[in-house]
């Protein structure tokens, strides 16, 4: 069978998984970590991903990118006045969004490509074989633009996407196969940056999505932001909020949120004198729940809509499944229980359940399992603009995919020689209230009186939820078609060019980058060690100091002569790392605590 992995590309954390002996498991890195923080740091000479990048928050606040999934499918005008609260620079215009990381200007999917490439590497090392194909999950409420940006990210990471799978559906796959349940299942999925709720029917191995609803701009990050806003208000009007301050407050907010899941109140201490940030107070769970209650109510509104669209009553729901790390917040579990009238199922780790379901779907597509059938749905209606700025829907939301439908239209003006087809997505009746996906023309029509042309418009949505549209004027046989690609970001040709160039120069670029990274790493270690040399002598033994001094001198000499032997540089860096790692850990821990709170992390 082909090796196909399942990937949960998350806003906060990402995971890669596979089925082993029919059982889905999350693959881990060499340290045993299954969750990879969706964080990327662009230093001057290297790209760090995951935990390595997360450690660089404070050193490179303007070069460390996170929560980028929230920017998929967005233009600058969509987010410039929002309270998204990201410290890195975001620019662009009404049709484009870009991220600035030092001297680099990036599209959101280029950042996610780095996360996917890291997951690919983790999988290959864990499995001992190449990984070229993946099932990747997305929020059910992701539109065509956002789904295609996910595919673009995968292409840049040299991964073939064999299926785009909705996250709640993936969770249901893991849940249904784990519990052998049947019935009507509500999947409540609240992650770091997105919320989805889906109603599914599980019966005899068939997973049919009855309805879906949600919000691609609602998640745990918004809870953190609510806490940051609360801390700003408490700290006073003179607070200076630069990138470092925002990151410090984000760290504190995450810790507060986590600790309030187990405690009734938390002492909040922030001491960042250089930035005029000083706060010492207490936050109780009840006040925290008041802060996030508007966010919880937004999720319940989506639950009501999904239930209505499914045609079911609350009493028809047999089980509720929680997905996403944010569902660990007690107030959310309580609200879900009260809404559905039953305790939610928590038997599977909410952080892993989506990735596990993706692995199950990967096994099905690889031919390793034939007793599972997945019937997903379109999250939003699709149609075209008709006379007067109205929208005629051709495929209704919650239609099971894959699906194809055709409708016939005509003209309202005499002697038209071209017809413009304007493809739209949404539930409203007017063009101005729906999202424009694409425009294309059927040209070179013979002049005919109004009402005589017969334009057949066909919509096809494949198993990945990607839309193709074809229009044919049947009297003249003139036709045109389009696949819906993002109106924001790069074209497919541009992405292909990036991929081709990266492949053509892959080996040379890799060797040069490795050598540069080794030199930079050596220089960083040398500078850091020189800075704490006096302190090191009090922390390390005489023999250790002698070994360290000798290795430092050898490394400095290699850098001075511009050493080009990668193996030699690797050996020097490894020796330096072994000699300085214990000291570096202590210095890093101390510095981080000082910057964040002036106290120990446990006191946040």
C-alpha positions in Angstrom: 0.0 0.0 0.0 1.1 3.6 -0.6 2.2 5.5 2.5 -0.4 8.2 3.1 -0.3 10.1 6.4 -3.0 12.1 8.1 -2.2 15.7 9.0 -4.0 18.0 11.4 -2.7 21.4 10.3 -3.8 23.4 13.3 -3.8 27.1 14.2 -1.9 26.5 17.4 -0.4 23.0 17.1 -0.2 20.5 14.2 0.2 16.7 14.2 0.9 13.9 11.8 -0.5 10.4 12.1 -0.7 7.0 10.5 -2.6 3.7 11.0 -0.4 0.9 12.2 -1.9 -2.5 12.2 -5.3 -0.8 11.6 -4.9 1.5 14.6 -4.4 5.2 14.2 -1.5 6.7 16.1 0.2 10.1 16.3 3.8 10.1 15.1 6.4 11.7 17.4 9.7 13.4 16.9 13.0 12.2 18.5 12.1 13.9 21.8 8.7 12.0 21.9 6.6 15.1 21.1 3.5 14.4 19.1 2.3 18.0 18.9 4.3 20.5 16.8 3.6 24.1 17.6 2.5 25.9 14.4 5.2 28.5 14.9 7.8 29.5 12.4 10.8 31.8 13.0 12.7 33.4 10.1 16.2 34.3 11.3 18.6 36.0 8.9 20.0 32.7 7.7 17.6 29.9 8.7 14.0 28.9 9.3 13.1 27.4 12.6 9.8 25.4 13.1 7.9 24.2 16.1 9.4 24.2 19.6 12.7 25.6 18.2 10.8 28.6 16.8 8.6 29.0 19.9 11.8 29.5 22.0 12.7 32.4 19.7 9.6 34.5 20.5 11.4 36.9 22.6 14.7 37.1 20.6 12.9 37.5 17.3 9.4 38.9 18.0 9.1 40.5 14.6 10.3 37.3 12.8 8.3 34.7 14.6 5.0 33.9 12.9 2.1 31.9 14.6 -1.6 31.5 14.3 -1.2 32.1 10.5 -4.1 29.7 9.7 -6.4 32.6 10.8 -5.1 34.6 7.9 -5.9 32.0 5.2 -8.2 33.5 2.5 -8.0 37.0 4.0 -7.1 40.3 2.5 -5.4 43.1 4.4 -8.7 45.0 4.5 -10.3 42.0 6.1 -8.1 42.1 9.2 -6.6 45.6 9.5 -9.3 46.8 11.9 -9.8 43.5 13.7 -8.6 42.6 17.2 -6.6 39.6 15.9 -3.7 40.8 18.2 -0.7 39.3 16.2 2.6 41.1 16.9 4.2 40.5 13.5 3.8 43.0 10.6 0.8 42.4 8.3 0.4 44.4 5.1 -1.2 44.3 1.7 -4.3 45.8 0.1 -8.0 45.0 -0.6 -7.0 41.9 -2.7 -3.9 40.7 -1.0 -2.3 40.0 2.4 1.4 39.6 3.2 3.4 38.9 6.3 6.7 40.7 7.0 9.3 38.6 8.8 12.5 40.7 8.9 13.4 41.3 5.2 11.1 38.5 4.0 7.6 39.1 2.6 5.5 36.0 2.8 2.0 34.7 2.0 0.3 32.9 4.9 0.4 29.5 3.1 4.2 29.9 2.6 4.5 29.9 6.4 2.2 26.9 6.8 4.3 25.1 4.2 7.2 25.2 6.6 5.0 23.5 9.3 3.9 20.8 6.8 7.5 20.2 5.7 8.5 19.7 9.4 5.6 17.2 9.9 6.7 15.4 6.7 10.2 15.1 8.1 8.9 13.8 11.5 6.8 11.2 9.7 9.7 10.1 7.4 12.1 9.7 10.4 9.5 7.8 12.4 8.5 5.5 9.5 11.9 5.1 7.9 10.6 5.7 4.4 9.6 8.6 2.1 6.3 10.3 2.7 4.8 12.0 -0.4 1.0 11.9 0.2 -1.3 13.1 2.9 -4.8 13.6 4.0 -5.0 17.2 5.5 -7.8 18.4 7.7 -9.4 21.9 7.5 -12.2 23.6 9.4 -15.5 22.6 7.9 -16.3 26.2 7.4 -13.2 26.8 5.2 -14.2 28.2 1.8 -12.7 27.3 -1.6 -10.0 30.0 -1.2 -8.9 28.7 2.2 -8.9 25.1 1.1 -6.8 25.9 -1.9 -4.3 27.8 0.2 -4.0 24.6 2.2 -3.3 22.7 -0.9 -0.7 25.3 -2.0 1.1 25.0 1.3 1.3 21.2 0.8 2.7 21.6 -2.7 5.5 23.9 -1.4 6.2 21.2 1.2 6.4 18.5 -1.6 3.3 16.8 -0.3 0.5 15.5 -2.6 -2.9 16.2 -1.0 -5.0 13.1 -1.7 -8.0 14.4 0.3 -9.0 17.6 2.1 -11.0 16.4 5.1 -13.2 18.5 7.3 -12.0 18.5 10.9 -15.3 17.6 12.6 -15.7 14.7 10.1 -12.2 13.5 10.9 -13.0 13.6 14.6 -16.2 11.6 14.0 -14.1 8.9 12.1 -11.8 8.5 15.1 -14.7 8.6 17.5 -17.0 6.2 15.6 -14.2 3.6 15.1 -13.0 3.9 18.7 -16.4 3.5 20.4 -18.3 1.5 17.7 -21.2 3.9 18.2 -24.1 4.5 15.9 -26.6 7.4 15.9 -26.7 11.1 15.4 -23.4 12.7 16.6 -22.7 16.4 17.3 -19.0 17.3 16.9 -18.1 20.5 18.7 -14.6 21.6 17.5 -13.1 24.6 19.1 -9.4 24.9 18.3 -6.9 27.7 18.6 -8.3 29.9 15.8 -11.4 28.3 14.3 -14.7 26.8 15.4 -16.8 24.2 13.7 -19.9 22.2 14.7 -21.1 19.3 12.5 -24.1 16.9 12.9 -23.3 13.4 11.6 -25.2 10.2 11.2 -23.0 7.1 12.0 -24.5 3.8 10.9 -22.8 0.5 9.8 -19.5 2.2 8.9 -21.2 5.0 6.9 -20.3 8.5 8.2 -22.8 11.0 6.6 -22.5 14.7 7.5 -26.0 16.1 7.8 -25.1 19.7 8.4 -22.2 21.9 9.4 -21.7 25.4 10.7 -19.0 27.5 12.4 -16.7 30.5 12.4 -13.2 30.6 10.9 -12.3 33.6 13.2 -13.2 32.1 16.6 -11.0 30.0 18.9 -8.7 29.8 21.9 -6.7 32.7 20.5 -9.7 34.9 21.1 -9.9 33.8 24.7 -6.2 34.7 25.1 -6.9 38.1 23.5 -9.8 38.7 25.9 -7.4 38.1 28.7 -4.8 40.4 27.1 -7.4 43.1 26.8 -8.3 42.6 30.5 -4.6 42.9 31.5 -4.1 46.0 29.5 -7.1 47.6 31.2 -5.8 46.6 34.6 -2.3 47.8 33.8 -3.3 51.3 33.0 -3.4 53.8 30.1 0.3 54.3 29.8 1.1 50.8 28.7 3.5 50.5 25.8 2.6 47.6 23.6 5.4 46.7 21.3 6.0 43.2 19.9 7.8 41.9 22.9 5.1 43.2 25.3 2.4 41.5 23.2 4.2 38.2 23.3 4.9 38.5 27.0 1.2 39.1 27.6 0.2 36.3 25.3 2.4 33.9 27.2 0.8 35.1 30.5 -2.7 34.8 29.0 -2.2 31.2 27.9 -0.9 30.2 31.3 -3.8 32.0 33.1 -6.3 30.2 30.9 -4.7 26.8 31.5 -4.4 27.2 35.2 -8.0 28.4 35.6 -9.1 25.1 34.2 -8.0 23.6 37.5 -8.1 26.5 40.0 -10.8 28.9 41.2 -8.5 31.9 41.0 -5.0 32.7 39.7 -2.5 35.3 40.9 -1.4 37.5 37.9 2.0 39.0 38.1 3.6 40.9 35.2 6.8 43.0 35.7 8.2 44.3 32.5 9.6 47.7 33.6 11.4 48.5 30.4 8.1 48.5 28.6 6.1 50.2 31.5 4.2 46.9 32.0 3.6 46.2 35.7 0.6 44.3 37.0 -0.2 42.4 40.2 -3.7 41.2 40.7 -5.9 38.2 41.0 -8.3 36.8 38.4 -11.0 34.4 39.4 -12.5 31.7 37.3 -16.0 33.4 37.4 -14.6 36.7 36.1 -12.7 34.8 33.4 -15.9 33.0 32.3 -17.6 36.3 32.1 -14.9 37.6 29.8 -15.2 34.7 27.4 -19.0 34.2 27.6 -19.6 36.2 24.4 -17.3 33.8 22.6 -19.0 30.8 24.0 -22.4 32.1 23.0 -21.2 32.6 19.4 -20.4 28.9 19.3 -23.8 27.9 20.6 -25.4 30.1 18.0 -23.6 28.0 15.4 -24.8 24.8 17.2 -28.4 26.0 16.9 -28.0 26.7 13.1 -26.3 23.3 12.5 -29.1 21.5 14.4 -31.8 23.4 12.4 -30.1 22.6 9.1 -29.9 18.9 10.0 -33.6 18.7 10.4 -33.1 17.1 13.9 -34.3 17.9 17.4 -32.0 18.1 20.4 -33.5 14.9 21.6 -32.3 13.1 18.4 -28.6 13.7 19.2 -27.2 10.6 20.8 -23.7 11.7 21.5 -21.6 14.9 21.6 -17.9 14.8 20.9 -15.4 17.5 21.9 -12.5 18.4 19.7 -9.7 21.0 20.1 -7.6 22.1 23.1 -9.9 25.0 23.9 -12.6 22.5 24.9 -10.7 21.8 28.1 -12.0 25.1 29.5 -14.7 24.0 32.1 -17.1 26.8 31.1 -17.2 25.4 27.5 -17.8 21.9 28.7 -20.6 23.1 30.9 -22.2 25.2 28.1 -22.1 22.3 25.7 -23.6 19.9 28.2 -26.4 22.4 29.0 -27.1 23.0 25.3 -27.3 19.4 24.2 -28.6 18.0 27.4 -26.0 15.4 27.8 -22.4 15.1 28.9 -19.9 15.3 26.0 -17.6 12.4 25.2 -14.0 13.0 26.2 -12.5 9.6 25.9 -10.1 10.6 23.1 -7.5 13.3 23.6 -9.2 16.4 22.0 -5.8 17.6 20.7 -5.2 14.3 18.8 -8.7 13.2 17.7 -8.7 15.1 14.3 -5.2 13.8 13.4 -6.3 10.2 14.3 -9.4 10.5 12.1 -7.2 11.8 9.2 -5.1 8.7 9.6 -8.2 6.5 9.3 -9.2 8.3 6.1 -5.7 7.9 4.8 -5.9 4.2 5.4 -9.2 4.0 3.5 -7.7 5.9 0.5 -4.6 3.7 0.6 -6.8 0.6 0.2 -6.2 -0.7 3.6 -9.8 -0.4 4.8 -13.1 -0.9 2.9 -15.6 -1.0 5.7 -15.8 2.8 6.0 -17.7 5.2 3.8 -17.4 9.0 4.3 -20.1 11.3 3.0 -19.1 14.9 3.5 -21.1 18.1 2.6 -20.6 21.5 1.1 -20.4 24.1 3.9 -21.8 27.1 1.9 -24.2 27.4 -1.0 -22.7 28.0 -4.5 -24.3 29.8 -7.4 -24.1 32.6 -10.0 -25.1 36.2 -10.4 -28.3 36.7 -12.4 -30.3 39.7 -13.5 -30.5 42.6 -11.1 -27.6 41.5 -8.9 -29.5 38.4 -7.6 -27.9 35.1 -6.7 -29.2 31.9 -8.2 -28.0 28.9 -6.1 -27.0 25.8 -8.0 -25.6 23.8 -5.1 -27.1 24.3 -1.7 -25.1 24.1 1.5 -25.0 20.7 3.2 -25.3 18.9 -0.1 -23.3 15.6 0.1 -20.1 15.6 -2.0 -18.8 14.7 -4.5 -21.7 16.2 -6.5 -22.5 17.8 -9.8 -25.4 19.9 -10.9 -26.5 21.8 -14.0 -29.0 24.6 -14.6 -29.9 26.5 -17.8 -29.9 30.3 -18.2 -30.5 32.8 -21.0 -29.8 36.5 -21.8 -31.8 39.6 -21.1 -30.2 41.8 -23.7 -30.4 41.5 -27.5 -27.4 40.5 -29.6 -25.0 39.6 -26.8 -21.7 38.2 -28.1 -20.4 37.3 -24.7 -21.8 36.2 -21.4 -20.1 36.8 -18.1 -20.5 34.1 -15.5 -20.0 35.4 -11.9 -19.5 32.6 -9.4 -20.5 33.3 -5.8 -20.6 31.6 -2.4 -22.9 32.3 0.4 -26.4 32.1 1.7 -27.7 35.6 1.0 -29.9 36.5 -2.0 -27.9 39.5 -3.4 -24.5 39.5 -4.9 -23.3 42.3 -2.6 -23.9 40.1 0.4 -22.1 37.0 -0.9 -18.5 36.2 -1.6 -17.2 36.5 -5.1 -15.2 33.4 -6.2 -14.5 34.0 -9.9 -15.7 35.6 -13.1 -15.2 34.2 -16.6 -16.7 34.7 -20.0 -18.2 32.6 -22.7 -17.1 34.5 -25.8 -17.7 34.6 -29.6 -21.5 34.0 -29.4 -23.5 34.7 -32.6 -25.8 37.7 -32.1 -29.3 36.4 -30.9 -32.4 38.0 -29.5 -32.7 38.1 -25.7 -34.0 34.9 -24.4 -32.9 32.8 -27.3 -29.4 31.7 -26.1 -29.3 28.6 -23.9 -26.5 28.7 -21.4 -26.0 25.5 -19.4 -23.9 26.1 -16.2 -22.5 23.1 -14.5 -21.1 23.1 -11.0 -18.9 20.1 -9.8 -17.5 19.8 -6.3 -14.9 17.0 -5.9 -14.3 14.9 -2.8 -11.9 17.6 -1.5 -14.6 20.3 -1.6 -12.9 22.1 -4.6 -15.3 23.6 -7.1 -15.1 23.5 -10.9 -17.6 25.5 -13.1 -18.3 25.0 -16.8 -20.6 27.0 -19.0 -21.8 26.0 -22.5 -24.1 27.9 -24.9 -25.8 25.0 -26.5 -27.0 26.6 -29.7 -23.4 27.7 -30.7 -21.5 25.1 -28.6 -19.2 27.9 -27.3 -18.0 27.1 -23.8 -15.7 28.2 -21.0 -14.7 26.8 -17.6 -12.8 27.6 -14.5 -11.4 25.9 -11.4 -11.9 28.1 -8.4 -8.5 29.1 -7.1 -7.8 31.8 -4.5 -8.5 35.4 -5.6 -6.0 36.3 -2.8 -2.4 35.1 -3.0 -0.4 33.5 -5.8 -1.7 31.9 -9.0 -1.2 28.2 -9.6 1.5 29.1 -12.2 3.3 31.2 -9.6 3.1 28.3 -7.1 4.3 25.9 -9.7 7.3 28.1 -10.5 8.2 28.3 -6.8 8.0 24.6 -6.5 10.1 24.0 -9.7 12.8 26.4 -8.7 13.0 24.8 -5.2 13.4 21.4 -6.8 15.9 22.5 -9.4 18.2 24.0 -6.8 17.3 21.8 -3.8 20.6 20.0 -3.3 22.9 23.1 -3.7 20.6 25.2 -1.6 20.4 22.6 1.1 24.2 22.2 1.3 24.8 26.0 1.4 22.0 26.6 3.9 23.3 23.9 6.2 26.8 25.4 6.2 25.5 28.9 6.8 23.2 27.6 9.6 26.2 25.8 11.2 28.3 28.9 11.1 25.5 31.0 12.5 24.8 28.5 15.3 28.5 28.4 16.2 28.7 32.2 16.3 25.6 32.4 18.5 27.0 29.9 20.9 30.3 31.7 21.1 28.7 35.1 21.7 26.4 33.7 24.3 29.2 31.8 26.1 31.5 34.8 26.1 28.8 36.9 27.6 28.4 34.5 30.6 32.0 33.4 30.8 32.5 34.6 34.3 29.3 33.0 35.5 30.2 29.8 33.7 33.3 29.4 35.8 31.2 29.3 38.9 28.8 26.8 37.4 31.2 24.4 35.7 34.2 22.3 36.8 37.8 23.0 35.9 38.0 20.2 33.4 34.8 21.2 31.8 36.0 24.8 31.4 39.3 23.6 29.8 37.4 21.5 27.3 35.0 24.3 26.6 37.8 26.9 26.1 39.7 24.6 23.7 36.6 23.9 21.6 35.7 27.6 21.5 39.2 28.5 20.2 39.0 25.8 17.6 35.6 27.0 16.4 36.7 30.7 16.4 39.6 29.7 14.2 37.4 27.8 11.8 35.1 30.8 11.5 37.9 33.2 10.9 39.3 31.1 8.0 35.9 30.7 6.5 35.8 26.9 6.9 33.8 25.2 4.2 34.0 21.6 5.5 30.4 21.0 6.6 31.3 17.8 8.6 34.1 19.7 10.5 31.7 22.5 11.3 29.0 20.1 12.4 31.5 18.3 14.7 32.6 21.6 16.3 29.0 22.8 16.8 28.0 19.5 18.3 30.9 19.6 20.7 30.0 23.2 21.7 26.4 22.2 22.1 27.3 19.2 24.4 29.5 21.4 26.5 27.2 24.4 26.8 23.7 23.0 26.7 23.3 22.6 30.5 24.5 26.1 31.0 22.4 27.5 28.2 19.3 25.9 29.6 19.8 27.6 32.9 20.6 31.0 31.3 17.6 30.7 29.0 15.2 29.8 31.8 16.4 32.6 33.9 16.2 35.2 31.1 12.7 34.1 30.0 11.4 34.3 33.5 12.9 37.8 34.0 11.4 39.1 30.7 8.0 37.7 31.2 7.1 38.2 34.8 10.2 38.9 36.9 9.2 35.8 38.8 9.1 32.1 38.3 6.7 30.8 35.6 4.8 28.9 38.2 3.8 32.2 39.8 2.1 33.6 36.7 
